[in-house]
Amino acid sequence: MTTPPNLPALLAAERQRFLDQHPRSLALARAAQHHFLFGVPLHWMRDWPTPATLFVREARGVTLSCADDLNYADFCLGDTGAMFGHSPAPLAQALAEQAARGLTCMLPAEHTPEVGTLLAETFGLPMWQMALTASDANRFVLRWARAITQRPQLLVFDGCYHGAVDDTLVDRDPSSGATLRRPSVLGQVHNHHAFTRVVPFNDLAALEAALSDGQVACLLAEPALTNCGLVPPAPGFWEAAQALCQRFGTLLVMDETHTLSTARGGYAKAHGLAPDFFVAGKAVAGGLPCALYGFTAEVAERMRAAKNAAPEGHSGIGTTLAGNALTLAALRAALTHLHTEASYGHMLDLAGRLEQGLSHHIATHGLPWTVTRLGARMELQFMPHTPRDAQDVVDHAQPELESFTHLFMLNRGVLLTPFHSMMLLSPSTQVADVDRLLAAFDALCVTLSPGQ
Ligand SMILES: Cc1ncc(COP(=O)(O)O)c(C=O)c1O
């Protein structure tokens, strides 16, 4: 489907509707401009397709209320940070208890061994280290991988996002296959493309070619691409890709920051894969800043040897607040009360209901769109098939339609993730929330159906 010819007029109407309904957010947006760049604490908070920033008063469970006292059913969930719902009660309680008992000491809190046991049981790897963000965790794993393999190269998939990690902020030239500097990245002076290789997702021949000279320290990958639309792995892809990594002595790093939504313990565990490293952040401690990376006993042995062989001094790994007592308390509560089979059972059931409802409306209205689902996460894609790789997503991109969809849904009380229409279900999501989304989506389909 080409973009509907009346889309600019429809978008203008939705923008006006937002402005009319949000006078208080508008006033706050103006006030925040005085001391915050772009009027927000972090510049990409302005990248939502709303004509002004939406300011949050409170978020509990999956209900977010804005400064104008409007309520939203939240399917964005902080782009996965709040995947277990906003401020789950056991987490809030653990934070309140720890808050009065010391926040950070540069020493491990006494429940550290218990947290280690919970991590090993939940994610299936025996050894762990902590960071504060998934970006940091990836950065540190990359250092370890290069240190222990003594190889310089990193391999990533085209369309990847692993956080603010310079080495991974590269693109693939579609004609030559060469690694390119990602043009949007600010202040990039280092020639990272000399040490990062990029291959298309789901392309085993390209993967083998990139690994075959034995120079690649690690393949850093999401099990499914989730940051350029949702691109699932083809059947058998990961089994074969893992075998290739093993054959060429390349470490496999699974960044499960988003794919934790697949099942308890993440995608790799659910599919019987055996990565050398596992990375998670965002929701892992219920949304409190926390990230971690796990690794096998064999990798741990190699890490010990590399550290012991290095001279005294900075390792380039670690930040002062990583592993602090507050984070550890949150992680303990999250592993005990949130990463449960009951949580995932609820999320997956509701995800099935949502997927079915979306597909039904798409079919009823004869729209050439697709819903792609991975566990409790799904995406509405404005293309007639599930994408195979990042280039497929780029070839079918309809940014105006995405912005319109996002704003249309928001104006009807439903928050989707901006940039791509991602919807995430949490243990707090109720059938009524799903039905609210589906009713708004039906109205969207009516508005955009051919012949309207
Ligand atoms: C797969 C993946 N890894 C890492 C990150 C970085 O997370 P953070 O921004 O919390 O450092 C993201 C962020 O979206 C992500 O999607």
The ligand as a Tripos MOL2 file, in Angstrom:
@<TRIPOS>MOLECULE
LIG
   16    16     1     0     0
SMALL
NO_CHARGES

@<TRIPOS>ATOM
      1 C1         19.3620   -4.9000   22.3970 C.3       1 LIG1
      2 C2         19.7990   -3.6960   23.1670 C.ar      1 LIG1
      3 N1         20.9650   -3.7370   23.8170 N.ar      1 LIG1
      4 C3         21.3950   -2.6840   24.5220 C.ar      1 LIG1
      5 C4         20.6510   -1.5250   24.6000 C.ar      1 LIG1
      6 C5         21.1420   -0.3600   25.4000 C.3       1 LIG1
      7 O1         20.4110   -0.2280   26.5620 O.3       1 LIG1
      8 P1         20.6790    1.0490   27.4670 P.3       1 LIG1
      9 O2         20.2220    2.2260   26.6440 O.co2     1 LIG1
     10 O3         19.8250    0.8330   28.6600 O.co2     1 LIG1
     11 O4         22.1260    1.1060   27.7540 O.co2     1 LIG1
     12 C6         19.4420   -1.4460   23.9320 C.ar      1 LIG1
     13 C7         18.6350   -0.2210   23.9720 C.2       1 LIG1
     14 O5         17.6220   -0.0650   23.3490 O.2       1 LIG1
     15 C8         19.0010   -2.5560   23.2080 C.ar      1 LIG1
     16 O6         17.8510   -2.5350   22.5290 O.3       1 LIG1
@<TRIPOS>BOND
     1     1     2 1
     2     2     3 ar
     3     2    15 ar
     4     3     4 ar
     5     4     5 ar
     6     5     6 1
     7     5    12 ar
     8     6     7 1
     9     7     8 1
    10     8     9 2
    11     8    10 1
    12     8    11 1
    13    12    13 1
    14    12    15 ar
    15    13    14 2
    16    15    16 1
@<TRIPOS>SUBSTRUCTURE
     1 LIG1         1 GROUP 0 **** ****
